[in-house]
Amino acid sequence: MDEQSQPSLDAPVKKGGLGCGTFMAFVLVLLILVAIGSNEAVGYYLKHCSGENLFDCLLDRVEEPEPQGAVTATGTYSYKDYSVVVTMNIPLEGGSVTGSMSGTCDGSVKGSFSGQNNGVISGKITGACSPFFVNIPASADYSGIVNKDSKTVPVSFTGRGAGLTHKDSMSLSY
Protein backbone atom coordinates (compact mmCIF):
# COMPACT_ATOMS: atom_id res chain seq x y z
CA MET A 1 0.00 0.00 0.00
CA ASP A 2 1.19 3.24 -0.99
CA GLU A 3 1.27 5.87 1.66
CA GLN A 4 0.24 9.17 0.30
CA SER A 5 0.74 12.39 2.00
CA GLN A 6 -2.59 13.91 2.89
CA PRO A 7 -3.00 17.65 3.42
CA SER A 8 -3.45 18.63 7.03
CA LEU A 9 -6.61 20.45 8.08
CA ASP A 10 -4.81 22.22 10.91
CA ALA A 11 -4.02 25.86 10.31
CA PRO A 12 -0.38 26.80 10.38
CA VAL A 13 0.75 28.01 13.80
CA LYS A 14 1.82 31.66 13.99
CA LYS A 15 4.97 32.21 15.87
CA GLY A 16 5.66 35.57 17.52
CA GLY A 17 3.83 38.85 16.97
CA LEU A 18 0.96 40.42 18.83
CA GLY A 19 -2.43 38.85 18.89
CA CYS A 20 -5.62 40.73 18.15
CA GLY A 21 -6.60 40.87 21.84
CA THR A 22 -3.27 42.34 22.89
CA PHE A 23 -3.44 44.92 20.12
CA MET A 24 -6.98 45.96 21.08
CA ALA A 25 -5.96 46.30 24.74
CA PHE A 26 -3.06 48.53 23.68
CA VAL A 27 -5.38 50.71 21.57
CA LEU A 28 -7.90 50.96 24.44
CA VAL A 29 -5.21 52.08 26.90
CA LEU A 30 -3.94 54.60 24.36
CA LEU A 31 -7.45 56.04 23.87
CA ILE A 32 -7.95 56.35 27.63
CA LEU A 33 -4.64 58.22 27.96
CA VAL A 34 -5.59 60.58 25.12
CA ALA A 35 -8.99 61.25 26.76
CA ILE A 36 -7.37 62.03 30.12
CA GLY A 37 -4.77 64.26 28.47
CA SER A 38 -7.45 66.10 26.50
CA ASN A 39 -9.46 66.68 29.68
CA GLU A 40 -6.37 68.14 31.39
CA ALA A 41 -5.58 70.35 28.38
CA VAL A 42 -9.14 71.69 28.27
CA GLY A 43 -8.97 72.30 32.02
CA TYR A 44 -5.73 74.25 31.69
CA TYR A 45 -7.17 76.35 28.89
CA LEU A 46 -10.37 77.13 30.81
CA LYS A 47 -8.49 77.96 34.02
CA HIS A 48 -5.81 80.17 32.51
CA CYS A 49 -6.83 81.31 29.03
CA SER A 50 -10.60 81.59 28.81
CA GLY A 51 -11.47 83.95 26.00
CA GLU A 52 -7.95 84.00 24.50
CA ASN A 53 -6.60 82.27 21.43
CA LEU A 54 -5.31 78.83 22.46
CA PHE A 55 -1.89 79.15 20.84
CA ASP A 56 -1.35 82.71 22.09
CA CYS A 57 -2.18 81.56 25.60
CA LEU A 58 0.06 78.51 25.57
CA LEU A 59 3.02 80.16 23.84
CA ASP A 60 2.89 83.63 25.40
CA ARG A 61 1.92 82.64 28.95
CA VAL A 62 3.04 85.45 31.25
CA GLU A 63 1.71 85.91 34.76
CA GLU A 64 0.11 89.29 35.32
CA PRO A 65 1.97 91.28 37.97
CA GLU A 66 0.17 92.31 41.11
CA PRO A 67 -0.99 95.94 40.80
CA GLN A 68 1.10 98.57 42.66
CA GLY A 69 -0.31 99.55 46.05
CA ALA A 70 -2.62 96.56 46.01
CA VAL A 71 -3.98 94.55 48.89
CA THR A 72 -4.80 90.86 48.69
CA ALA A 73 -8.37 90.09 49.70
CA THR A 74 -9.30 86.45 50.30
CA GLY A 75 -12.58 84.69 50.96
CA THR A 76 -14.04 81.19 50.87
CA TYR A 77 -17.33 80.29 49.24
CA SER A 78 -19.03 76.96 49.98
CA TYR A 79 -22.02 75.40 48.24
CA LYS A 80 -23.21 71.92 49.21
CA ASP A 81 -20.03 69.81 49.48
CA TYR A 82 -17.95 72.07 47.22
CA SER A 83 -15.83 75.08 48.11
CA VAL A 84 -13.54 77.57 46.44
CA VAL A 85 -11.08 80.13 47.74
CA VAL A 86 -11.21 83.44 45.86
CA THR A 87 -8.21 85.76 46.03
CA MET A 88 -8.28 89.29 44.57
CA ASN A 89 -5.38 91.74 44.22
CA ILE A 90 -7.13 95.09 44.59
CA PRO A 91 -5.30 98.39 44.00
CA LEU A 92 -6.70 100.68 46.73
CA GLU A 93 -6.20 103.75 44.52
CA GLY A 94 -8.35 102.14 41.82
CA GLY A 95 -7.59 100.25 38.64
CA SER A 96 -7.41 96.69 37.35
CA VAL A 97 -8.20 93.84 39.71
CA THR A 98 -6.49 90.46 39.22
CA GLY A 99 -6.66 87.25 41.17
CA SER A 100 -7.42 83.58 41.24
CA MET A 101 -9.92 80.97 42.32
CA SER A 102 -8.89 77.55 43.65
CA GLY A 103 -10.54 74.49 45.15
CA THR A 104 -13.28 72.52 43.41
CA CYS A 105 -13.03 75.18 40.69
CA ASP A 106 -9.82 76.76 39.47
CA GLY A 107 -9.56 79.91 37.41
CA SER A 108 -8.70 83.57 37.18
CA VAL A 109 -10.28 86.79 38.41
CA LYS A 110 -10.29 89.98 36.37
CA GLY A 111 -12.08 93.23 37.03
CA SER A 112 -11.79 96.86 38.06
CA PHE A 113 -12.12 98.99 41.20
CA SER A 114 -13.11 102.66 41.30
CA GLY A 115 -10.73 103.57 44.16
CA GLN A 116 -13.11 105.28 46.62
CA ASN A 117 -14.05 104.01 50.07
CA ASN A 118 -17.15 101.89 49.46
CA GLY A 119 -16.28 102.19 45.78
CA VAL A 120 -17.56 99.76 43.18
CA ILE A 121 -15.62 96.61 42.31
CA SER A 122 -16.82 94.43 39.42
CA GLY A 123 -15.55 91.90 36.94
CA LYS A 124 -15.54 88.30 35.82
CA ILE A 125 -14.23 85.00 37.14
CA THR A 126 -13.51 82.32 34.53
CA GLY A 127 -12.24 78.80 34.92
CA ALA A 128 -13.20 75.17 35.18
CA CYS A 129 -14.80 73.05 37.87
CA SER A 130 -14.02 69.37 38.21
CA PRO A 131 -16.39 67.86 40.77
CA PHE A 132 -16.30 64.45 39.05
CA PHE A 133 -12.77 64.47 37.54
CA VAL A 134 -14.12 66.00 34.32
CA ASN A 135 -13.41 69.69 33.64
CA ILE A 136 -16.60 71.71 33.21
CA PRO A 137 -16.33 75.31 31.95
CA ALA A 138 -17.58 77.80 34.54
CA SER A 139 -17.75 81.57 34.88
CA ALA A 140 -19.23 84.20 37.15
CA ASP A 141 -19.90 87.91 36.93
CA TYR A 142 -19.36 89.69 40.25
CA SER A 143 -19.96 93.16 41.67
CA GLY A 144 -19.69 94.68 45.11
CA ILE A 145 -17.91 97.32 47.13
CA VAL A 146 -14.55 97.73 48.83
CA ASN A 147 -14.97 98.98 52.40
CA LYS A 148 -11.57 100.42 53.28
CA ASP A 149 -12.56 101.06 56.92
CA SER A 150 -13.55 97.48 57.78
CA LYS A 151 -11.16 96.00 55.17
CA THR A 152 -13.92 93.84 53.67
CA VAL A 153 -15.10 93.25 50.12
CA PRO A 154 -18.70 91.96 50.01
CA VAL A 155 -19.58 90.80 46.48
CA SER A 156 -22.64 89.34 44.77
CA PHE A 157 -22.17 87.03 41.83
CA THR A 158 -24.02 85.06 39.19
CA GLY A 159 -22.23 81.84 38.34
CA ARG A 160 -22.77 79.68 35.26
CA GLY A 161 -21.58 76.18 34.40
CA ALA A 162 -22.92 72.95 32.88
CA GLY A 163 -26.13 74.70 31.86
CA LEU A 164 -26.88 75.83 35.43
CA THR A 165 -27.02 79.35 36.86
CA HIS A 166 -26.51 80.16 40.55
CA LYS A 167 -26.77 83.56 42.29
CA ASP A 168 -25.24 84.17 45.70
CA SER A 169 -22.87 86.41 47.63
CA MET A 170 -19.68 86.14 49.63
CA SER A 171 -17.29 88.36 51.53
CA LEU A 172 -13.54 88.71 51.15
CA SER A 173 -11.26 90.42 53.65
CA TYR A 174 -7.74 91.86 53.65
TINUVO-342616 format. One record per residue (C-alpha): residue number from 1; chain; x, y, z. Coordinates in steps of 0.5 Angstrom, whole numbers, always signed. Last residue first. Layout:
N
site resi:NUM chain:A X:X Y:Y Z:Z
...
% end
This chain:
174
site resi:174 chain:A X:-15 Y:+184 Z:+107
site resi:173 chain:A X:-23 Y:+181 Z:+107
site resi:172 chain:A X:-27 Y:+177 Z:+102
site resi:171 chain:A X:-35 Y:+177 Z:+103
site resi:170 chain:A X:-39 Y:+172 Z:+99
site resi:169 chain:A X:-46 Y:+173 Z:+95
site resi:168 chain:A X:-50 Y:+168 Z:+91
site resi:167 chain:A X:-54 Y:+167 Z:+85
site resi:166 chain:A X:-53 Y:+160 Z:+81
site resi:165 chain:A X:-54 Y:+159 Z:+74
site resi:164 chain:A X:-54 Y:+152 Z:+71
site resi:163 chain:A X:-52 Y:+149 Z:+64
site resi:162 chain:A X:-46 Y:+146 Z:+66
site resi:161 chain:A X:-43 Y:+152 Z:+69
site resi:160 chain:A X:-46 Y:+159 Z:+71
site resi:159 chain:A X:-44 Y:+164 Z:+77
site resi:158 chain:A X:-48 Y:+170 Z:+78
site resi:157 chain:A X:-44 Y:+174 Z:+84
site resi:156 chain:A X:-45 Y:+179 Z:+90
site resi:155 chain:A X:-39 Y:+182 Z:+93
site resi:154 chain:A X:-37 Y:+184 Z:+100
site resi:153 chain:A X:-30 Y:+186 Z:+100
site resi:152 chain:A X:-28 Y:+188 Z:+107
site resi:151 chain:A X:-22 Y:+192 Z:+110
site resi:150 chain:A X:-27 Y:+195 Z:+116
site resi:149 chain:A X:-25 Y:+202 Z:+114
site resi:148 chain:A X:-23 Y:+201 Z:+107
site resi:147 chain:A X:-30 Y:+198 Z:+105
site resi:146 chain:A X:-29 Y:+195 Z:+98
site resi:145 chain:A X:-36 Y:+195 Z:+94
site resi:144 chain:A X:-39 Y:+189 Z:+90
site resi:143 chain:A X:-40 Y:+186 Z:+83
site resi:142 chain:A X:-39 Y:+179 Z:+80
site resi:141 chain:A X:-40 Y:+176 Z:+74
site resi:140 chain:A X:-38 Y:+168 Z:+74
site resi:139 chain:A X:-35 Y:+163 Z:+70
site resi:138 chain:A X:-35 Y:+156 Z:+69
site resi:137 chain:A X:-33 Y:+151 Z:+64
site resi:136 chain:A X:-33 Y:+143 Z:+66
site resi:135 chain:A X:-27 Y:+139 Z:+67
site resi:134 chain:A X:-28 Y:+132 Z:+69
site resi:133 chain:A X:-26 Y:+129 Z:+75
site resi:132 chain:A X:-33 Y:+129 Z:+78
site resi:131 chain:A X:-33 Y:+136 Z:+82
site resi:130 chain:A X:-28 Y:+139 Z:+76
site resi:129 chain:A X:-30 Y:+146 Z:+76
site resi:128 chain:A X:-26 Y:+150 Z:+70
site resi:127 chain:A X:-24 Y:+158 Z:+70
site resi:126 chain:A X:-27 Y:+165 Z:+69
site resi:125 chain:A X:-28 Y:+170 Z:+74
site resi:124 chain:A X:-31 Y:+177 Z:+72
site resi:123 chain:A X:-31 Y:+184 Z:+74
site resi:122 chain:A X:-34 Y:+189 Z:+79
site resi:121 chain:A X:-31 Y:+193 Z:+85
site resi:120 chain:A X:-35 Y:+200 Z:+86
site resi:119 chain:A X:-33 Y:+204 Z:+92
site resi:118 chain:A X:-34 Y:+204 Z:+99
site resi:117 chain:A X:-28 Y:+208 Z:+100
site resi:116 chain:A X:-26 Y:+211 Z:+93
site resi:115 chain:A X:-21 Y:+207 Z:+88
site resi:114 chain:A X:-26 Y:+205 Z:+83
site resi:113 chain:A X:-24 Y:+198 Z:+82
site resi:112 chain:A X:-24 Y:+194 Z:+76
site resi:111 chain:A X:-24 Y:+186 Z:+74
site resi:110 chain:A X:-21 Y:+180 Z:+73
site resi:109 chain:A X:-21 Y:+174 Z:+77
site resi:108 chain:A X:-17 Y:+167 Z:+74
site resi:107 chain:A X:-19 Y:+160 Z:+75
site resi:106 chain:A X:-20 Y:+154 Z:+79
site resi:105 chain:A X:-26 Y:+150 Z:+81
site resi:104 chain:A X:-27 Y:+145 Z:+87
site resi:103 chain:A X:-21 Y:+149 Z:+90
site resi:102 chain:A X:-18 Y:+155 Z:+87
site resi:101 chain:A X:-20 Y:+162 Z:+85
site resi:100 chain:A X:-15 Y:+167 Z:+82
site resi:99 chain:A X:-13 Y:+175 Z:+82
site resi:98 chain:A X:-13 Y:+181 Z:+78
site resi:97 chain:A X:-16 Y:+188 Z:+79
site resi:96 chain:A X:-15 Y:+193 Z:+75
site resi:95 chain:A X:-15 Y:+201 Z:+77
site resi:94 chain:A X:-17 Y:+204 Z:+84
site resi:93 chain:A X:-12 Y:+207 Z:+89
site resi:92 chain:A X:-13 Y:+201 Z:+93
site resi:91 chain:A X:-11 Y:+197 Z:+88
site resi:90 chain:A X:-14 Y:+190 Z:+89
site resi:89 chain:A X:-11 Y:+183 Z:+88
site resi:88 chain:A X:-17 Y:+179 Z:+89
site resi:87 chain:A X:-16 Y:+172 Z:+92
site resi:86 chain:A X:-22 Y:+167 Z:+92
site resi:85 chain:A X:-22 Y:+160 Z:+95
site resi:84 chain:A X:-27 Y:+155 Z:+93
site resi:83 chain:A X:-32 Y:+150 Z:+96
site resi:82 chain:A X:-36 Y:+144 Z:+94
site resi:81 chain:A X:-40 Y:+140 Z:+99
site resi:80 chain:A X:-46 Y:+144 Z:+98
site resi:79 chain:A X:-44 Y:+151 Z:+96
site resi:78 chain:A X:-38 Y:+154 Z:+100
site resi:77 chain:A X:-35 Y:+161 Z:+98
site resi:76 chain:A X:-28 Y:+162 Z:+102
site resi:75 chain:A X:-25 Y:+169 Z:+102
site resi:74 chain:A X:-19 Y:+173 Z:+101
site resi:73 chain:A X:-17 Y:+180 Z:+99
site resi:72 chain:A X:-10 Y:+182 Z:+97
site resi:71 chain:A X:-8 Y:+189 Z:+98
site resi:70 chain:A X:-5 Y:+193 Z:+92
site resi:69 chain:A X:-1 Y:+199 Z:+92
site resi:68 chain:A X:+2 Y:+197 Z:+85
site resi:67 chain:A X:-2 Y:+192 Z:+82
site resi:66 chain:A X:+0 Y:+185 Z:+82
site resi:65 chain:A X:+4 Y:+183 Z:+76
site resi:64 chain:A X:+0 Y:+179 Z:+71
site resi:63 chain:A X:+3 Y:+172 Z:+70
site resi:62 chain:A X:+6 Y:+171 Z:+63
site resi:61 chain:A X:+4 Y:+165 Z:+58
site resi:60 chain:A X:+6 Y:+167 Z:+51
site resi:59 chain:A X:+6 Y:+160 Z:+48
site resi:58 chain:A X:+0 Y:+157 Z:+51
site resi:57 chain:A X:-4 Y:+163 Z:+51
site resi:56 chain:A X:-3 Y:+165 Z:+44
site resi:55 chain:A X:-4 Y:+158 Z:+42
site resi:54 chain:A X:-11 Y:+158 Z:+45
site resi:53 chain:A X:-13 Y:+165 Z:+43
site resi:52 chain:A X:-16 Y:+168 Z:+49
site resi:51 chain:A X:-23 Y:+168 Z:+52
site resi:50 chain:A X:-21 Y:+163 Z:+58
site resi:49 chain:A X:-14 Y:+163 Z:+58
site resi:48 chain:A X:-12 Y:+160 Z:+65
site resi:47 chain:A X:-17 Y:+156 Z:+68
site resi:46 chain:A X:-21 Y:+154 Z:+62
site resi:45 chain:A X:-14 Y:+153 Z:+58
site resi:44 chain:A X:-11 Y:+148 Z:+63
site resi:43 chain:A X:-18 Y:+145 Z:+64
site resi:42 chain:A X:-18 Y:+143 Z:+57
site resi:41 chain:A X:-11 Y:+141 Z:+57
site resi:40 chain:A X:-13 Y:+136 Z:+63
site resi:39 chain:A X:-19 Y:+133 Z:+59
site resi:38 chain:A X:-15 Y:+132 Z:+53
site resi:37 chain:A X:-10 Y:+129 Z:+57
site resi:36 chain:A X:-15 Y:+124 Z:+60
site resi:35 chain:A X:-18 Y:+122 Z:+54
site resi:34 chain:A X:-11 Y:+121 Z:+50
site resi:33 chain:A X:-9 Y:+116 Z:+56
site resi:32 chain:A X:-16 Y:+113 Z:+55
site resi:31 chain:A X:-15 Y:+112 Z:+48
site resi:30 chain:A X:-8 Y:+109 Z:+49
site resi:29 chain:A X:-10 Y:+104 Z:+54
site resi:28 chain:A X:-16 Y:+102 Z:+49
site resi:27 chain:A X:-11 Y:+101 Z:+43
site resi:26 chain:A X:-6 Y:+97 Z:+47
site resi:25 chain:A X:-12 Y:+93 Z:+49
site resi:24 chain:A X:-14 Y:+92 Z:+42
site resi:23 chain:A X:-7 Y:+90 Z:+40
site resi:22 chain:A X:-7 Y:+85 Z:+46
site resi:21 chain:A X:-13 Y:+82 Z:+44
site resi:20 chain:A X:-11 Y:+81 Z:+36
site resi:19 chain:A X:-5 Y:+78 Z:+38
site resi:18 chain:A X:+2 Y:+81 Z:+38
site resi:17 chain:A X:+8 Y:+78 Z:+34
site resi:16 chain:A X:+11 Y:+71 Z:+35
site resi:15 chain:A X:+10 Y:+64 Z:+32
site resi:14 chain:A X:+4 Y:+63 Z:+28
site resi:13 chain:A X:+1 Y:+56 Z:+28
site resi:12 chain:A X:-1 Y:+54 Z:+21
site resi:11 chain:A X:-8 Y:+52 Z:+21
site resi:10 chain:A X:-10 Y:+44 Z:+22
site resi:9 chain:A X:-13 Y:+41 Z:+16
site resi:8 chain:A X:-7 Y:+37 Z:+14
site resi:7 chain:A X:-6 Y:+35 Z:+7
site resi:6 chain:A X:-5 Y:+28 Z:+6
site resi:5 chain:A X:+1 Y:+25 Z:+4
site resi:4 chain:A X:+0 Y:+18 Z:+1
site resi:3 chain:A X:+3 Y:+12 Z:+3
site resi:2 chain:A X:+2 Y:+6 Z:-2
site resi:1 chain:A X:+0 Y:+0 Z:+0
% end
